[in-house]
Amino acid sequence: MIPTTHDSLDHSPYDLAGEAAARLAELTGVERHDVALVLGSGWLPAVDALGEATAEIDTTDLPGFSAAAVAGHSGKIRSIRAGERNLLVFLSRTHYYEGKGVAAVVHGVRTAAAAGCSTIVLTNGCGGLKETWSPGTPVLISDHVNLTGRSPIVGATFVDLTDLYSSRLRARCREVDPTLEEGVYVQFPGPHYETPAEIAMVRAIGGDLVGMSTTLEAIAAREAGMEVLGISLVTNLAAGITGEPLNHEEVLAAGRAAASRMGELLGRIVPTI
Protein backbone atom coordinates (compact mmCIF):
# COMPACT_ATOMS: atom_id res chain seq x y z
CA MET A 1 0.00 0.00 0.00
CA ILE A 2 2.98 2.33 0.56
CA PRO A 3 4.51 3.49 -2.73
CA THR A 4 7.87 2.04 -3.65
CA THR A 5 8.75 4.49 -6.41
CA HIS A 6 10.85 6.64 -4.09
CA ASP A 7 13.35 4.01 -2.96
CA SER A 8 16.17 6.14 -4.30
CA LEU A 9 15.45 8.78 -1.67
CA ASP A 10 17.61 8.61 1.43
CA HIS A 11 15.30 7.36 4.17
CA SER A 12 12.10 8.51 2.52
CA PRO A 13 8.99 9.46 4.50
CA TYR A 14 7.46 6.19 3.33
CA ASP A 15 10.33 4.22 4.86
CA LEU A 16 9.95 6.16 8.10
CA ALA A 17 6.24 5.31 8.17
CA GLY A 18 7.10 1.65 7.73
CA GLU A 19 9.46 1.83 10.70
CA ALA A 20 6.79 3.52 12.81
CA ALA A 21 4.24 0.84 11.87
CA ALA A 22 6.64 -1.93 12.84
CA ARG A 23 7.27 -0.32 16.21
CA LEU A 24 3.53 0.23 16.65
CA ALA A 25 2.90 -3.50 16.20
CA GLU A 26 5.53 -4.27 18.84
CA LEU A 27 4.15 -1.82 21.40
CA THR A 28 0.45 -2.60 20.91
CA GLY A 29 0.73 -6.32 20.27
CA VAL A 30 -1.55 -5.87 17.25
CA GLU A 31 0.02 -7.10 14.04
CA ARG A 32 -2.45 -5.35 11.74
CA HIS A 33 -4.97 -2.54 12.18
CA ASP A 34 -8.00 -2.13 9.94
CA VAL A 35 -9.44 1.38 10.34
CA ALA A 36 -7.62 4.55 11.41
CA LEU A 37 -9.17 7.63 12.98
CA VAL A 38 -7.58 11.04 13.42
CA LEU A 39 -9.40 13.07 16.06
CA GLY A 40 -9.38 16.83 15.65
CA SER A 41 -9.96 19.66 18.10
CA GLY A 42 -13.03 18.98 20.20
CA TRP A 43 -13.33 15.30 19.27
CA LEU A 44 -11.17 13.84 22.05
CA PRO A 45 -14.02 13.10 24.51
CA ALA A 46 -15.75 10.97 21.86
CA VAL A 47 -13.09 8.28 21.70
CA ASP A 48 -14.36 6.23 24.63
CA ALA A 49 -17.48 5.27 22.68
CA LEU A 50 -15.47 3.45 20.02
CA GLY A 51 -14.73 0.28 21.96
CA GLU A 52 -12.32 -1.35 24.37
CA ALA A 53 -8.81 0.09 24.40
CA THR A 54 -6.24 -2.68 24.18
CA ALA A 55 -3.21 -0.39 24.24
CA GLU A 56 -2.33 3.29 24.45
CA ILE A 57 1.07 4.76 23.67
CA ASP A 58 2.65 8.18 23.35
CA THR A 59 3.11 9.41 19.80
CA THR A 60 6.75 10.05 20.68
CA ASP A 61 7.22 6.30 21.22
CA LEU A 62 7.17 5.88 17.45
CA PRO A 63 9.79 7.06 14.93
CA GLY A 64 8.96 10.31 13.16
CA PHE A 65 6.34 11.62 15.60
CA SER A 66 6.64 14.65 17.85
CA ALA A 67 4.71 15.68 20.95
CA ALA A 68 1.28 17.28 20.58
CA ALA A 69 1.58 21.05 20.31
CA VAL A 70 -2.06 22.15 20.41
CA ALA A 71 -4.50 22.34 23.32
CA GLY A 72 -7.23 19.73 22.99
CA HIS A 73 -4.88 17.11 21.51
CA SER A 74 -3.51 14.47 23.88
CA GLY A 75 -0.36 13.25 22.14
CA LYS A 76 -1.53 9.64 22.40
CA ILE A 77 -2.25 6.79 19.99
CA ARG A 78 -4.82 4.23 21.08
CA SER A 79 -5.42 0.73 19.74
CA ILE A 80 -9.08 -0.27 20.14
CA ARG A 81 -10.85 -3.55 19.51
CA ALA A 82 -14.33 -2.95 18.06
CA GLY A 83 -16.08 -6.16 17.09
CA GLU A 84 -13.85 -7.90 14.57
CA ARG A 85 -11.86 -4.77 13.75
CA ASN A 86 -8.73 -3.24 15.20
CA LEU A 87 -8.98 0.56 15.25
CA LEU A 88 -5.95 2.81 15.30
CA VAL A 89 -6.93 6.13 16.88
CA PHE A 90 -4.66 9.17 16.77
CA LEU A 91 -5.66 11.47 19.62
CA SER A 92 -3.59 14.30 18.16
CA ARG A 93 -2.25 15.46 14.81
CA THR A 94 0.59 17.63 13.56
CA HIS A 95 -0.71 20.81 11.95
CA TYR A 96 0.87 22.49 8.97
CA TYR A 97 1.21 25.76 10.90
CA GLU A 98 3.54 24.12 13.43
CA GLY A 99 6.31 24.51 10.84
CA LYS A 100 7.53 20.91 10.95
CA GLY A 101 6.98 20.30 7.25
CA VAL A 102 4.33 18.55 5.20
CA ALA A 103 5.87 15.10 5.73
CA ALA A 104 5.36 15.48 9.48
CA VAL A 105 1.73 16.51 8.93
CA VAL A 106 0.91 13.30 7.06
CA HIS A 107 3.23 10.92 8.93
CA GLY A 108 0.34 9.51 10.98
CA VAL A 109 -1.65 8.75 7.84
CA ARG A 110 1.28 6.99 6.22
CA THR A 111 1.95 5.05 9.41
CA ALA A 112 -1.69 3.93 9.48
CA ALA A 113 -1.42 2.73 5.89
CA ALA A 114 1.78 0.85 6.66
CA ALA A 115 0.03 -0.69 9.69
CA GLY A 116 -2.59 -2.21 7.39
CA CYS A 117 -5.44 0.31 7.55
CA SER A 118 -7.53 0.41 4.38
CA THR A 119 -9.91 3.12 5.64
CA ILE A 120 -9.26 6.34 7.52
CA VAL A 121 -11.69 8.69 9.26
CA LEU A 122 -10.39 12.26 9.41
CA THR A 123 -12.17 14.57 11.84
CA ASN A 124 -11.64 18.22 12.67
CA GLY A 125 -13.08 21.20 14.46
CA CYS A 126 -13.92 23.99 12.04
CA GLY A 127 -15.78 27.18 11.32
CA GLY A 128 -19.09 26.92 9.49
CA LEU A 129 -20.46 29.30 6.88
CA LYS A 130 -24.10 28.22 7.16
CA GLU A 131 -25.93 29.98 9.97
CA THR A 132 -28.11 26.91 10.48
CA TRP A 133 -25.01 24.95 11.55
CA SER A 134 -24.90 25.79 15.24
CA PRO A 135 -21.79 24.93 17.28
CA GLY A 136 -21.71 21.17 17.84
CA THR A 137 -23.09 20.26 14.41
CA PRO A 138 -21.29 17.39 12.59
CA VAL A 139 -20.96 17.82 8.83
CA LEU A 140 -19.71 15.25 6.32
CA ILE A 141 -16.92 16.55 4.09
CA SER A 142 -17.90 16.09 0.45
CA ASP A 143 -14.82 17.73 -1.09
CA HIS A 144 -12.08 20.18 -0.23
CA VAL A 145 -10.10 23.20 -1.37
CA ASN A 146 -6.47 23.12 -0.27
CA LEU A 147 -5.22 26.69 0.21
CA THR A 148 -1.90 25.73 1.79
CA GLY A 149 -0.23 25.71 -1.61
CA ARG A 150 1.48 22.43 -0.71
CA SER A 151 1.16 18.72 -1.46
CA PRO A 152 2.39 15.76 0.61
CA ILE A 153 3.22 13.73 -2.50
CA VAL A 154 6.91 13.25 -3.22
CA GLY A 155 8.05 13.58 -6.82
CA ALA A 156 6.05 13.29 -10.04
CA THR A 157 3.40 10.91 -8.71
CA PHE A 158 0.01 11.94 -10.09
CA VAL A 159 -2.84 10.99 -7.78
CA ASP A 160 -6.51 11.23 -8.79
CA LEU A 161 -8.61 13.03 -6.17
CA THR A 162 -12.01 12.37 -7.72
CA ASP A 163 -14.34 11.16 -4.96
CA LEU A 164 -11.53 11.73 -2.45
CA TYR A 165 -14.06 11.80 0.38
CA SER A 166 -15.75 8.49 -0.34
CA SER A 167 -19.35 8.83 -1.53
CA ARG A 168 -19.89 5.23 -0.42
CA LEU A 169 -18.88 6.00 3.14
CA ARG A 170 -20.90 9.21 3.21
CA ALA A 171 -23.97 7.27 2.12
CA ARG A 172 -23.29 4.76 4.89
CA CYS A 173 -23.13 7.61 7.38
CA ARG A 174 -26.48 8.97 6.26
CA GLU A 175 -27.97 5.51 6.77
CA VAL A 176 -26.80 5.74 10.37
CA ASP A 177 -27.88 9.39 10.79
CA PRO A 178 -30.14 10.77 8.04
CA THR A 179 -29.85 14.30 9.49
CA LEU A 180 -26.18 14.61 8.54
CA GLU A 181 -25.46 17.37 6.02
CA GLU A 182 -22.46 17.73 3.71
CA GLY A 183 -20.10 20.55 2.84
CA VAL A 184 -16.89 21.54 1.09
CA TYR A 185 -14.00 22.01 3.52
CA VAL A 186 -11.43 24.74 2.86
CA GLN A 187 -8.04 24.58 4.58
CA PHE A 188 -6.10 27.75 5.31
CA PRO A 189 -2.48 27.53 6.53
CA GLY A 190 -3.22 29.08 9.97
CA PRO A 191 -2.57 29.47 12.83
CA HIS A 192 -4.41 32.80 12.67
CA TYR A 193 -8.14 32.65 12.00
CA GLU A 194 -9.55 33.88 8.72
CA THR A 195 -10.62 37.45 8.09
CA PRO A 196 -14.23 38.26 7.16
CA ALA A 197 -13.00 39.08 3.63
CA GLU A 198 -11.36 35.66 3.37
CA ILE A 199 -14.59 34.02 4.50
CA ALA A 200 -16.39 35.94 1.74
CA MET A 201 -13.84 34.47 -0.69
CA VAL A 202 -14.50 30.97 0.68
CA ARG A 203 -18.20 31.45 0.08
CA ALA A 204 -17.50 32.66 -3.47
CA ILE A 205 -15.42 29.57 -4.33
CA GLY A 206 -18.02 27.17 -2.98
CA GLY A 207 -16.70 26.48 0.52
CA ASP A 208 -18.92 25.65 3.48
CA LEU A 209 -16.37 24.85 6.20
CA VAL A 210 -13.01 26.41 7.10
CA GLY A 211 -10.14 25.04 9.15
CA MET A 212 -6.43 24.41 9.43
CA SER A 213 -6.06 20.65 8.88
CA THR A 214 -7.28 17.56 7.01
CA THR A 215 -6.69 18.26 3.30
CA LEU A 216 -3.02 17.26 3.23
CA GLU A 217 -3.81 14.14 5.25
CA ALA A 218 -6.63 13.20 2.87
CA ILE A 219 -4.32 13.52 -0.14
CA ALA A 220 -1.68 11.33 1.51
CA ALA A 221 -4.34 8.77 2.41
CA ARG A 222 -5.54 8.60 -1.19
CA GLU A 223 -1.95 8.21 -2.40
CA ALA A 224 -1.58 5.27 0.01
CA GLY A 225 -4.74 3.64 -1.34
CA MET A 226 -6.99 4.25 1.65
CA GLU A 227 -10.69 5.09 1.49
CA VAL A 228 -11.34 8.42 3.22
CA LEU A 229 -14.22 9.60 5.36
CA GLY A 230 -14.08 13.21 6.54
CA ILE A 231 -16.28 14.61 9.32
CA SER A 232 -16.13 18.21 10.54
CA LEU A 233 -17.48 19.38 13.87
CA VAL A 234 -18.69 22.95 13.48
CA THR A 235 -17.36 24.66 16.60
CA ASN A 236 -18.20 28.24 15.65
CA LEU A 237 -19.63 30.33 12.85
CA ALA A 238 -16.86 31.62 10.60
CA ALA A 239 -15.36 35.09 10.92
CA GLY A 240 -17.65 37.99 10.13
CA ILE A 241 -20.92 36.04 10.30
CA THR A 242 -21.80 36.94 13.88
CA GLY A 243 -19.37 39.82 14.38
CA GLU A 244 -17.93 38.08 17.44
CA PRO A 245 -14.18 37.40 17.79
CA LEU A 246 -12.91 33.81 17.45
CA ASN A 247 -10.81 31.90 19.99
CA HIS A 248 -9.51 28.36 20.47
CA GLU A 249 -11.24 27.87 23.82
CA GLU A 250 -14.55 28.32 22.01
CA VAL A 251 -13.54 25.47 19.71
CA LEU A 252 -12.76 23.16 22.62
CA ALA A 253 -15.88 24.13 24.54
CA ALA A 254 -18.11 23.31 21.57
CA GLY A 255 -16.38 19.96 21.29
CA ARG A 256 -16.96 19.15 24.92
CA ALA A 257 -20.62 20.09 24.62
CA ALA A 258 -21.02 17.80 21.60
CA ALA A 259 -18.89 14.95 22.96
CA SER A 260 -21.71 12.50 23.58
CA ARG A 261 -23.23 13.00 20.13
CA MET A 262 -19.83 12.71 18.43
CA GLY A 263 -19.03 9.56 20.37
CA GLU A 264 -22.37 8.00 19.48
CA LEU A 265 -21.94 8.99 15.82
CA LEU A 266 -18.46 7.47 15.55
CA GLY A 267 -19.50 4.43 17.59
CA ARG A 268 -22.31 3.70 15.14
CA ILE A 269 -20.47 4.58 11.91
CA VAL A 270 -17.08 2.94 12.38
CA PRO A 271 -18.32 -0.65 12.81
CA THR A 272 -20.18 -0.35 9.49
CA ILE A 273 -17.08 0.56 7.46
N, C-alpha and C positions, 0 to 999 in steps of 0.2 A: 504493500500500500504506500510505502514511502518511496519517492522517486529515486532512481539510481543513476540518473543522467548527470549528476554533479560529483561523481566520485573523484574527479580530478581536483576538486577543491580541497584545501588543507583543512581537515576536520570540519566538514560542512555542518550547517544547522540540522540537516537530516541525520547525520551521524550522531550528533549530540542528543537528538531526540531519541534515537535508538538506545543510547547509553542510559538515558533517564528512564526509559521504559523497562530496561533490564533491571535497573536498581529498584524501580517501583515494584516489580514482580517479587524481588527478594524481600523487600520490607513489608509488603502487604500479604505475601503468601498466595497471591492470586496470579496465576500464570497468564490469564487473558481476561481483559475487560471487554464489555459489549457496547455500552452506551456511556458517553461522557457528557457532563454538564458543567458549564462555567457559570457561576453565580455572580451577578453584578450587584451594584450598590442597592441595598434594600432587600435583597433576596435571601440573605444569610439565615434569617429565622425559619425559612421554609424548608430547610434541608432535612429536618428531623422527620418529616412526613414521607420521605422517600423509601425508607426501609431500615433494616438493621445494619448498623455500621460494624464492619468486620475489622477495619483498621483505619487509623488516622495518623498521618505523618505531616511534618513540616515541609513546605515547599523547598526549603533550603537543604533538605536531606537528599534531594535529587540533583544531578548535574545540570547546570544551565539555568536554574531558578534562583531568584533573589527574594528577599523578604518582602512582604506586602507593604506598600507605601501609602495606602489610602485608607482613611477611616471607613469602617463598614466592611472591610475585607479582612479575613482572619489569618491569611498566610498558611492555610492548612489544605491538605488533599485528603479526601475521605474515600475509602472503598466501602461500598454498600451492596449487600445482597438483597435483591428485590425479585422474589419469585425465582425464576430460572436464570435471571440476568445478574451480571456483575456491573455495577455502576461505578464510574470514576468521577468523583465530584470535586471540582476545583473551587475552593471557598474564597479564592482571590484571583485576580488577574493582574498582569502588567499592562499599564496604559501607555499609549504612544507618547503622551506628554511627559512621562517620567524621564525621557531622554536616553533610554537604554538601547534604543534601536528597534527596528521592526522585527528582527529575528527573535528578540526577547519577548515581544508582544505575542507572537504566535507560537512560542516554544511549547506552551501547554497543549495547544491543539495538535502539534506534531507529535508530542509525547503520547497523547491519547491515541492517535492513529497507529503509532508504533506499538502501543500496548494492546492493539487488536480492535479498538472501537470502530464500528462502521457507521455510527450515528452520533451526532453531537448536538446538544441543546445549548444555545448561547442566549443568556439572559442579560438584561441591563436595566438600570434606572435611567429614565430619560425625561426630557421635556416634551409635552404634547401640544400640537397646534390646534386641535379641535376642542372647543370649549365644553363639549359634552363629555370629554374624557377627564373626569375628576381625578385628583391624586388617589393612587391605589388601583387604577384601572389597568388590567393586562391587555396588551395589544399584540397580535401576531405580526411579525415582520414579513411583508410580502416581497420586498425588494429593498435595495439600498442605493445611496449615493455616497461615494467615498471622497470626501473633501480633504483628506490628508495629503493628497498628491503622492502617495507612496503605495508600493505593492510588496507583499511578503515573498513573492516568487523570485527565485534566483535564476538569472540567465534568461535566455530566449525560450522559455517554456510557456506556450500559449494555452490558457485554461478558459474553457467556456463557462460563463456565469449565468447562462439561461436557466431559469428555475433554480437559482442558487438556494433560495429558501424554499425547501421542498413543498410543492403544492399537495403532494400526497400526505405529508405529515400535518400540514395546516388543515386539510380536510378531516384528518383523524382527530385533531384538536377540537374542531367544531362539532364533531360527533359527541365528544366528551362534554363540551360546553358551547351550546349553540349561540350564546350571547357574545362570544369573542369576536371582536372586530379586527381588521387588518390595516396596516399602514406602511408607508415607505419611510425607512430610517435613514437619516442623514448624519454622518459622522464628521464633526469638526475636530481639529487637532487638540483644542483645549490647552491648558487647564482652565482658562477664563471661560465664562459663560458667553453665549452669543449676544450680540446687540439686537435691539428691535429691528434695525434695518436688515441684519443678516437673517433674522427670522422671516422677514418679508420676502427675502430672496429664496429661502427654503420653500415657502409657500408657492412662489412663482415657478419653481422647478419641480413641483409635485411632491414635496416632502410633507410628512405628517408627524414625524418624531425626530428629535434632535438629541445627540449625545456625543460621547467622547470615546467610544469603544466599538467592538463587535465586527465592523466591516473587514478589517484586516484578518481577523480570526476566521471569518466566514470564507474568505478567499483561500486562506491556507488549508482550511478543512476541505474545500472543494478540490484543491490541488491534490490532497492526500486521498481523495476518493470517498470521503465521508458524505452522508446525507445530513443536511443542516436544517435544524428548526430554530428559529429566532423568536424570542418573546421579550417584549419591552414592558416594563412596569412604569406607567406614567406617574412620576413623582411630583410634578409641578406643571403648570401651564408655562409655555415658552415665553421668553423675554418679550415685553411689550404688550402682551395680551391682557394682563390684569393691571399693569403699571407698578406691581410690587417688585422689590429686588429679589434676586435669587441667592440661595445659599445651600451649602452641602448638608447642613443639619436638616434642612427641610426635606432633602432627598431621603436621608436615613429615616426620618420620622414617618414619612409616607410609607416606606418599606415596612417598618415595624407595625404600622396600623393595618397593612394589608397582608401580614405574614401568614395568617391562617388560610386566607383565600389562595395565596400563592402556593403554599404547601399542599393544599388540597388539589389545586390544579396540576401541579407537577406530579403528585402522587397518583393521580388518575391517568395522566397522559403518558408518562414514561413507561409503565408496564405494557402499553399498547403498541409501542414502537420498537 
